[in-house]
Structures are given as structure tokens and as C-alpha cells.
Amino acid sequence: MLAVLRGVLQPMTMSRARGLLQERKASIYSKPPKNKIGPGQSFFIMSVFAVALLAPAGWILHHLPEYRQKSQPPPS
């Protein structure tokens, strides 16, 4: 049974792998970009990316004392 499954699955995976390789080759470009990005645009994009990553972490760290107070069980 295992040999039959191996024989059936192997041709599908090989053809799928070939198809993926052909798709990947089609998306690779060897030419320089048509529109160059300046240093100002690069700085702006990297700043937006950094803020998007660091803002949630900063929010959590800033409100950490509040979260600690809420997590304490009420005295009984």
C-alpha cells in the first residue's frame, strides 16, 4: 500500500516542484529599477516601518503598571 502511494504522490510532487521553479524564475528581474528611490523616501519608509513595529511594544510597556494592578486578585 505504501509503495502504491509513493508511486502516485511522487509524480505530482515533481511536477508541482517544476511548476514552482518556473514561476519563481518568471518573477526574478535582472535589470536595474526604472524609478530610483531617493534617500528621503527611503528614510520616510523606514521610519514608518519602525514606528509600526515599535508603537505597540511601547504602548504595552507604558501601560504595564496598569496591567499589573488589574491582574492582582481581589482581597477576600
N, C-alpha and C positions, 0 to 999 in steps of 0.2 A: 504494500500500500504506500509506504514511504517513497519507494522508488518511482512509483507512478506519479505521485505529487511532485516530486523533484523534477521529473521529466516534463510535467505540464507547466510548472512555475518558472523553470529556467528560461525557456524561450521568451516568455512575457517580460521577465526582468531584463534580459539582454536587449530586447527591442526598446523597452522603456528607457534603458540607460543610453542607448544610441540616440533616441529622440531628445533626451535631456541635453546630451552633449551638443547636438546640432542647434538646439535653442540657445544654449549658452554662447556658442560661437557667434551666433547672429547678433547678440547684444554687446559684443566687445568691439570697441571702436579704436582704431589706431591713429586717427587724425587728431590734431590739436583742436581745442574747443573753438566754436565760431565766435562766441561772445566771451570776452575775458571779464573776470570779476575783479574789481578793484579792491584795494586794502580797506577802504571804508565800508564797503558792502560785506567783506569778509569779517571785519570786526563786529559789525552790527549783527550778523547772523550768529556768530559765535557767542555774542553777549546774550542774545535771545535764548539760545540753546542752554547756556549756563544758568540763566535765571529760571528757565523751565525746569531744570534738574534740581537746582538748589532751593527754590522757593518753598516747595512742600516740606523739605527737610528743615528749613529754617522756621517754618510755621510750627512744626511739631516740637522742635527744641524750645521755641519761645513759650509755648503753652504747656510744657512739661510739668511745671509745678501744679497747674490746674488739673491736669490728668492724674497726677499722683493723689491729690486731695479727693477726687471723685472715686478713685479705686479703693479707698480705705473703707472697711466695713463699718456700719454704724454701731456705736457703743450700745450694749444692751445690759 
